[in-house]
Amino acid sequence: MDSTFKITERKNQNGNLQQDLLHMYEQNIFSDINLCVKNSFVCFETHKFILATRSPVFGELISKATEKASNVIKIDGVTMRILSLIIRYLYTDELKVTSLQELMEVGKAADTFKISGLIKSCKRFLATYSINEQNMWSVIEALKYFKMETLLDRCLHLIQSIPQEVRYKVPELLQINHETLTFILRNREHDKDSDTHAMECIIRWLQHRNKRYVSLLSEIPIFSLTCDEFLDVIEKYPTFFNSREISRIVCNMIRPGIMDLPPWCEKNLESTDKDTSSDYHDIISNSLVIKTDCNRTFPKSVFLEEDGFEVSAVFEIKLTSCFSKQPYLVMFELAFGSSYIPEENLELELFRYEQGTYLKKRKIDFSLENTGENYYVVLSHAMLLQKNHPFVFSLSLKANGLKKWGTNGPVSSRQYRAVNIPEDIFYNMCLSTCGQKTACLSPLSDWTLFIDPKCGEKRLIITALYFNSPYNYEKVNV
């Protein structure tokens, strides 16, 4: 066996160790192991001591090859380009990727071969990468892959400054994977982003892949769109939804609950709540308050017992198209406080009704804040109100041991605090924000008023609604 080697003289003899090792690799000097991509006849001539020193996985592969008296190792799961980048790094500590896609493939291979230094180099490369409108989605995908949470949050914040019309129409968006698109949709700023733009983005992404992932469609609450907005989407993408889906969605937008919804619609209806850590004082300071008003004459009413009573009322809140964004209901104010019903004598339950294939009644968890004059019901989970889909909830109240108004008892023996209004007296309360009708509150059953015996003022059992809304710090009277 001829053991002679031809060593090419280097022009520059003052190179450092990395340059010398690279020269050995490029000139195949004393190479003793070949790396080949599986199903390829092209091999990279390398050195066992370099591979085994830099990667424990390569060390194991070399040991197995030596046992079989082989000088060839077949590598599966990488392309020739990625393998060449990895080998170059092993010799020089240099990362020479040309795209974020290459970066993620190198990172995946580095994880497979347990090359910790290469993973760190990938992260350093990404930390200094310049983001712009054309590459922002690939940057997010890469940051997510390498679990760089701090930079990922900054990137998401930066993206919000780019207009939606540009952000969701960048061609690169069609190339990101399903997991990344889901992450982006779930981390949108819902009080600023249009659900219409997000839905069109999903449709383009799915059409590009000729697929239909129900999980993606469920990320957009369909009833956050108005009927006109949904029909505009249909006009732009006439072949995406089938006629059955269109008819059922539109019918439910016009008259909720009239028909069964497509399964993906029902899923996003069930996922409308979010945990809230806000307490009473935070809500009072930062929420939009909408007052209710019942100061009018009612043709029929029944006064409740003076010492105690039980009431149950069902209400519907429906947003109009004027509400700029979907608000979350976080708290409401009751017409009375412990000065009228002592807390130990008050039993209160709340339920919500969810419209799907079947009407579902679910208990609402809450805490009670007592200021003396009023009780405030602080919801444990903020509840999303969707356009064209009413939020229906019920309130059951049992009270006894009521306190008298004034130091000498009631103003008059005929004066009562609580009054029941029968359900056939329909009273649609229009709730306004900044001069525009934004919501309607309607009783769907018998309902209860409380009359202040001092001044005769009538108050609905719920006197104010508090929303986590883009209109923070504004108080609006009905």
Secondary structure, DSSP 8 states (H G I E B T S, - for coil): ----------S-----HHHHHHHHHHTTTT--EEEEETT---EEEE-HHHHHHH-HHHHHHHHHHHHTT--EEEE-S--HHHHHHHHHHHHH-----SSHHHHHHHHHHHHHTT-HHHHHHHHHHHHT----TTTHHHHHHHHHHTT-HHHHHHHHHHHTTS-HHHHTT-GGGGGS-HHHHHHHHHTS-TTTS-HHHHHHHHHHHHHHHT---HHHHTTS-GGGS-HHHHHHHHHHSTTTS-HHHHHHHHHHHHSTTSS---HHHHHHHTT-EEE----HHHHHHHSEEEE----S--S--EE--SSEEEEEEEEEEEE-TTSSS--EEEEEEES--TTTS-GGGEEEEEEEEEESSSEEEEE--EEEEE-SS-EEEEEEEEEE-BBTB-EEEEEEEEEES---SSTTS-SSTT--SEEEE-TTS---EEEEETTEEEEEEEESS-EEEEE-TTT--EEESEEEEEEE-TTTT-EE--
